[in-house]
Amino acid sequence: MKKDNVIQKKSFDFAVSVVNLYKHLTKEKKEYVMSKQLLRSGTSVGANIEEAIGGQSDKDFLHKFSIAYKEARESMYWLKLLHATDYLTQKEFESLSKNIDEICRIIGSIQVTMKAKMKTRN
């Protein structure tokens, strides 16, 4: 079995954290709207990364990573909003926002590298 790369692992771990947070927010805090949005965007990051890895071309790969980046940024928005409205503790917010920020940075770096690679091929 092939070992997952760093971005696959980090995005999967983030998705698991988001699912667990969703369960907590809906059960304990009765918050359904923002948590559902975070669930959607937070789990979409890893799904798009997996699609990118299985992409049919460099252009397809880059497109899926662009979507993953947008979903990661959206996830950060929902985390900030949940924190600002007292649904997340400071500790929860710091942990999750640190993770998604790192994911954004890695995705951004991958995009830059792929764009440069595509440019040298043309």
C-alpha positions in Angstrom: 0.0 0.0 0.0 1.3 3.4 -1.0 2.0 5.8 1.9 -0.1 9.0 1.7 1.7 12.2 1.1 1.7 15.1 3.6 -1.2 17.1 2.1 -3.3 14.0 1.8 -2.7 13.2 5.5 -3.2 16.7 6.7 -6.4 17.3 4.7 -7.8 13.9 5.8 -7.0 14.6 9.5 -8.6 18.1 9.2 -11.7 16.5 7.7 -11.9 14.1 10.6 -11.6 17.0 13.1 -14.3 18.9 11.3 -16.7 15.9 11.3 -16.1 15.5 15.1 -16.6 19.2 15.6 -19.8 19.0 13.6 -21.1 16.2 15.8 -20.2 18.2 18.9 -21.8 21.5 17.7 -25.0 19.9 16.6 -25.4 17.7 19.6 -24.1 19.8 22.5 -24.6 23.4 21.2 -27.5 22.9 18.9 -25.8 24.8 16.1 -26.7 23.5 12.7 -26.2 26.2 10.0 -22.6 27.3 10.3 -21.4 23.9 11.4 -23.0 22.3 8.3 -21.2 24.9 6.1 -17.9 24.0 7.8 -18.6 20.3 7.4 -19.2 20.8 3.7 -16.1 22.9 3.0 -13.8 21.2 5.5 -14.4 17.7 4.1 -14.3 19.0 0.5 -10.6 20.0 0.8 -9.3 16.5 1.0 -11.8 15.2 -1.5 -10.6 17.7 -4.1 -7.0 16.8 -3.3 -7.7 13.2 -3.9 -9.4 14.1 -7.2 -6.3 16.1 -8.2 -4.0 13.2 -7.5 -6.2 11.0 -9.7 -6.4 13.8 -12.3 -6.0 13.2 -16.0 -3.7 16.0 -16.8 -1.6 18.7 -15.1 -4.3 21.2 -15.9 -6.9 19.0 -14.2 -4.5 18.6 -11.2 -4.1 22.3 -10.9 -7.8 23.0 -11.2 -8.7 20.5 -8.4 -6.0 22.0 -6.2 -7.5 25.4 -6.9 -10.8 24.2 -5.7 -9.2 22.6 -2.6 -7.6 26.0 -1.8 -10.9 27.8 -2.1 -12.6 25.3 0.2 -9.8 25.6 2.7 -10.2 29.4 2.7 -13.9 29.0 3.2 -13.3 26.6 6.1 -11.2 29.3 7.7 -14.0 31.8 7.4 -16.5 29.4 9.1 -14.0 28.7 11.9 -13.6 32.4 12.4 -17.3 33.0 12.5 -18.0 30.1 14.9 -15.3 31.4 17.2 -16.6 35.0 17.0 -20.0 33.8 17.9 -18.8 31.8 20.9 -19.4 28.3 19.4 -15.7 27.5 19.5 -13.3 28.0 22.4 -10.0 29.8 21.8 -8.2 26.4 22.1 -10.5 24.7 19.5 -10.2 27.7 17.2 -6.4 27.9 17.4 -5.9 24.2 16.8 -8.2 24.0 13.7 -7.2 27.4 12.2 -3.5 26.4 12.6 -4.2 23.2 10.7 -6.2 24.8 7.9 -3.7 27.6 7.6 -0.9 25.0 7.1 -3.0 23.2 4.5 -3.5 26.5 2.6 0.2 27.1 2.6 1.0 23.7 1.3 -1.7 23.9 -1.4 -0.4 27.3 -2.4 3.1 25.9 -2.7 2.0 23.0 -4.8 0.1 25.3 -7.1 3.1 27.5 -7.6 5.3 24.5 -8.3 2.8 23.0 -10.8 2.3 26.3 -12.6 6.1 26.6 -13.0 6.3 23.0 -14.2 3.6 23.6 -16.8 5.2 26.8 -18.0 8.5 25.1 -18.6 6.8 22.4 -20.7 5.3 24.9 -23.0 
